[in-house]
Amino acid sequence: MKENEQAQQALARILAEGITHGDALELLPRLPRGGIDLFFTSPPYADARSYSRIHPDSYKEWFLPFAREMYGATSQTGSLVLNIKNRVANNGPLKGQRHPYVYELVLALQHIGWRWIETYIWAKPNAVPGRFGPRTKDSFEYVYHFARGAKPYFDLNAVRVPYKADPAEIARRKLDRLGRRNTQAGFGRDRTKTYLLGGADPGNVVSVPQTYNQYKGVAHTAAMPEGLAEFFVKAFSPAGGVVIDPFAGSGTTVVVARRLGRRAGGFEIHEHFIQVARQRIAQDVAEDVPGFLSQAG
Ligand SMILES: C[S@@+](CC[C@H](N)C(=O)[O-])C[C@H]1O[C@@H](n2cnc3c(N)ncnc32)[C@H](O)[C@@H]1O
């Protein structure tokens, strides 16, 4: 059997399973080369959780083999969107300072060919207070967008946000024949066009409340809010496209992507998360084509 056929069959199995048990490093090479539209993932952060202890000093070296495999599996218009968080070094010469592992990783990813398109800030309006040394509480995380090629899929219209102005005023502005406004730097912008698009550009700060203990019975300490996955899946993958989360945890990416009409699957190394993730997927939607689910009810 040809290599590509085998890879297509492996992908079909992964999509049918929803969450496949195993090490992403072994599973990623099974994906068809160039067959994935979006990798959206939140890998274990450095030294953070009991399920994975990766020292920040060696984080970059740990992550790069995954990144290389994802690169090979991503389509020319595809992307890798990576949610990752800074930490404070708790030992070594940098003790007490921010550890640079996130920045080291970003530069290393760029170096192996991933095009660094944007840094999004996931702002958490409800971040919990605590004792963080001479600094405020952590109330944001990074979401890095890397693209495989020069023209990645991007649908800004899918993530536009409703205008805050009064609807009557918006209706008036849409008809404005003199919509051009100069910015302070003197550049002209025709704001009428924006109103005709039906919503405002959300900008690169994405505010989504962290949902604590959101899924009863999900013994996962790092489940991301669905709203975060929703934003990036909508913006960076086409309807019907293939979305893979190689560090799937409780399955948030898979649940949300399927709900949005993408074909989605994930990998998870720790078996005890898998049962719950699969349950979540099964409960969320009614299955028709494996890996592609339409909203139940
Ligand atoms: C930050 S959590 C992901 C949480 C997920 N976004 C959610 O909403 O539940 C990272 C996950 O990666 C898993 N993991 C760590 N190393 C892995 C590997 N080599 N292959 C697959 N999964 C891995 C961990 O068990 C953990 O569940």
PDBQT file of the ligand as one rigid body, heavy atoms in Angstrom, charges set to zero:
ROOT
HETATM    1  C1  LIG A 301      -1.987  21.625  29.069  1.00  0.00    +0.000 C 
HETATM    2  S1  LIG A 301      -2.670  20.047  28.902  1.00  0.00    +0.000 S 
HETATM    3  C2  LIG A 301      -3.858  20.251  27.607  1.00  0.00    +0.000 C 
HETATM    4  C3  LIG A 301      -5.196  20.655  28.109  1.00  0.00    +0.000 C 
HETATM    5  C4  LIG A 301      -6.241  20.740  27.013  1.00  0.00    +0.000 C 
HETATM    6  N1  LIG A 301      -6.021  21.899  26.158  1.00  0.00    +0.000 N 
HETATM    7  C5  LIG A 301      -7.641  20.766  27.612  1.00  0.00    +0.000 C 
HETATM    8  O1  LIG A 301      -8.391  21.714  27.336  1.00  0.00    +0.000 OA
HETATM    9  O2  LIG A 301      -7.951  19.875  28.377  1.00  0.00    +0.000 OA
HETATM   10  C6  LIG A 301      -1.393  19.136  28.098  1.00  0.00    +0.000 C 
HETATM   11  C7  LIG A 301      -1.699  17.641  27.912  1.00  0.00    +0.000 C 
HETATM   12  O3  LIG A 301      -0.646  17.041  27.152  1.00  0.00    +0.000 OA
HETATM   13  C8  LIG A 301      -0.512  15.704  27.568  1.00  0.00    +0.000 C 
HETATM   14  N2  LIG A 301       0.812  15.226  27.103  1.00  0.00    +0.000 N 
HETATM   15  C9  LIG A 301       2.030  15.476  27.638  1.00  0.00    +0.000 A 
HETATM   16  N3  LIG A 301       2.996  14.902  26.899  1.00  0.00    +0.000 NA
HETATM   17  C10 LIG A 301       2.375  14.293  25.850  1.00  0.00    +0.000 A 
HETATM   18  C11 LIG A 301       2.837  13.543  24.724  1.00  0.00    +0.000 A 
HETATM   19  N4  LIG A 301       4.141  13.319  24.529  1.00  0.00    +0.000 N 
HETATM   20  N5  LIG A 301       1.923  13.069  23.848  1.00  0.00    +0.000 NA
HETATM   21  C12 LIG A 301       0.589  13.287  24.022  1.00  0.00    +0.000 A 
HETATM   22  N6  LIG A 301       0.094  13.991  25.090  1.00  0.00    +0.000 NA
HETATM   23  C13 LIG A 301       0.973  14.486  25.973  1.00  0.00    +0.000 A 
HETATM   24  C14 LIG A 301      -0.659  15.789  29.084  1.00  0.00    +0.000 C 
HETATM   25  O4  LIG A 301      -1.022  14.548  29.642  1.00  0.00    +0.000 OA
HETATM   26  C15 LIG A 301      -1.761  16.845  29.216  1.00  0.00    +0.000 C 
HETATM   27  O5  LIG A 301      -3.029  16.244  29.325  1.00  0.00    +0.000 OA
ENDROOT
TORSDOF 0
